[in-house]
């Protein structure tokens, strides 16, 4: 039986409300076999459990492990040659991205997440060419990486069975292209060979193999409304209920997606997916930038969650999610770093600070984000969107010992007034170089700048060596195709939304 005492100058166990946290000073957490058994005075717990190993030097802030509620890849699109662009054009530039070793690629971003205190990640796997066996093999490599490094993961392979490049039928889009581009475009689409039922076969295989593991769960991800046929939406609702697993769905990330929903169903995207029973506590909407007030009321009333991807929304010019309105309506909100944060990395401390400051609307009211609220989003708010639910996200007796220790002296140096609340100091001043230790399920997975289970230097060198080679012929062809397609995709969207309608959309989303 493994037993340890995690000692802290301060333990922030959980968020009580928008302004208050539960804090224990000069305290400790007793964990046995990965489960928290007691929280209290360090002196009393140390006296009662003299055989327990002591973790922490008494000068650190202990926090629940953070949850990255929306994640896709390791090496960022920018690293792979795809610059930030408006989302619909960015889909085209993503064609230039190289094939990467999925195991090493996953480790790359996992190193960044763990080093900033993230213990759980919602990994939404987006694209992988081939048949079911090929995709399953790729999924296994991603899961192996998380298992090796020691993080919790909720994995899903996103369901896409239509409209794979622009918001119209694949065949119709190909026919709209010049003859010299039609063949290459068909060949690109042909690389992806899963049909609607294949996605669910893959889910059932992975769920049966992994879902009962302590640190691995499998869930469902309808990629977006435009990517899912009605049949896919029906099957997703059925599978979520049958297996009692959450769903995570990109929705209303851009104004063009808002227009698509009205063209498809004569209603909002929220109304449309509600026809299939997809709203509710098992559903998380990723982004939600273009939700109307009525949509938000519907989301709140149904218990649906939202994952706020602040950096991504800025980088891809999607707009500003109405976080203050979501909060006012009582929506549970998570934080996701998507492909990468504002610094092109996966630093949750930085992302929390961005969320805290991006929604500070003018005025003197209390509607702007608070430090406690943002911490809640990154912990219990994110936990609620995963299959781990209430098992993680707070430090309480009976819950998992997932936590991180941040050096208080680095927060306070060279000076910090004693009146500054600890949670304020963390949200305003904590950097990843101050993260001393990260524990997942009672196991130390990161300490003193080193990962305890995987050799970071060796993994990154292997990744560098794997990519330090000439582009394959098909990779070169995809780069040429992306360059040639871009003006045609621009022309498609120029016709798709009347510019006169775009500004009202944007104003509607600006209630940050």
Secondary structure as GFF3:
##gff-version 3
##sequence-region A 1 512
A	DSSP	beta_strand	3	15	.	.	.	ID=ss1
A	DSSP	beta_strand	21	32	.	.	.	ID=ss2
A	DSSP	beta_strand	35	41	.	.	.	ID=ss3
A	DSSP	alpha_helix	42	48	.	.	.	ID=ss4
A	DSSP	beta_strand	53	55	.	.	.	ID=ss5
A	DSSP	beta_strand	60	64	.	.	.	ID=ss6
A	DSSP	beta_strand	66	71	.	.	.	ID=ss7
A	DSSP	alpha_helix	87	93	.	.	.	ID=ss8
A	DSSP	three_ten_helix	94	96	.	.	.	ID=ss9
A	DSSP	alpha_helix	102	115	.	.	.	ID=ss10
A	DSSP	beta_strand	118	125	.	.	.	ID=ss11
A	DSSP	alpha_helix	132	149	.	.	.	ID=ss12
A	DSSP	beta_strand	152	157	.	.	.	ID=ss13
A	DSSP	alpha_helix	170	176	.	.	.	ID=ss14
A	DSSP	alpha_helix	179	190	.	.	.	ID=ss15
A	DSSP	alpha_helix	196	210	.	.	.	ID=ss16
A	DSSP	beta_strand	216	218	.	.	.	ID=ss17
A	DSSP	three_ten_helix	225	227	.	.	.	ID=ss18
A	DSSP	alpha_helix	230	243	.	.	.	ID=ss19
A	DSSP	beta_strand	247	251	.	.	.	ID=ss20
A	DSSP	alpha_helix	255	265	.	.	.	ID=ss21
A	DSSP	alpha_helix	269	274	.	.	.	ID=ss22
A	DSSP	beta_strand	283	287	.	.	.	ID=ss23
A	DSSP	alpha_helix	293	302	.	.	.	ID=ss24
A	DSSP	beta_strand	305	308	.	.	.	ID=ss25
A	DSSP	alpha_helix	310	315	.	.	.	ID=ss26
A	DSSP	alpha_helix	323	328	.	.	.	ID=ss27
A	DSSP	beta_strand	333	335	.	.	.	ID=ss28
A	DSSP	alpha_helix	348	358	.	.	.	ID=ss29
A	DSSP	alpha_helix	371	376	.	.	.	ID=ss30
A	DSSP	pi_helix	377	381	.	.	.	ID=ss31
A	DSSP	alpha_helix	382	383	.	.	.	ID=ss32
A	DSSP	three_ten_helix	389	391	.	.	.	ID=ss33
A	DSSP	beta_strand	403	407	.	.	.	ID=ss34
A	DSSP	alpha_helix	408	412	.	.	.	ID=ss35
A	DSSP	alpha_helix	422	429	.	.	.	ID=ss36
A	DSSP	three_ten_helix	432	434	.	.	.	ID=ss37
A	DSSP	beta_strand	435	440	.	.	.	ID=ss38
A	DSSP	beta_strand	443	447	.	.	.	ID=ss39
A	DSSP	beta_strand	450	451	.	.	.	ID=ss40
A	DSSP	alpha_helix	456	467	.	.	.	ID=ss41
A	DSSP	alpha_helix	473	496	.	.	.	ID=ss42
A	DSSP	alpha_helix	499	509	.	.	.	ID=ss43
###
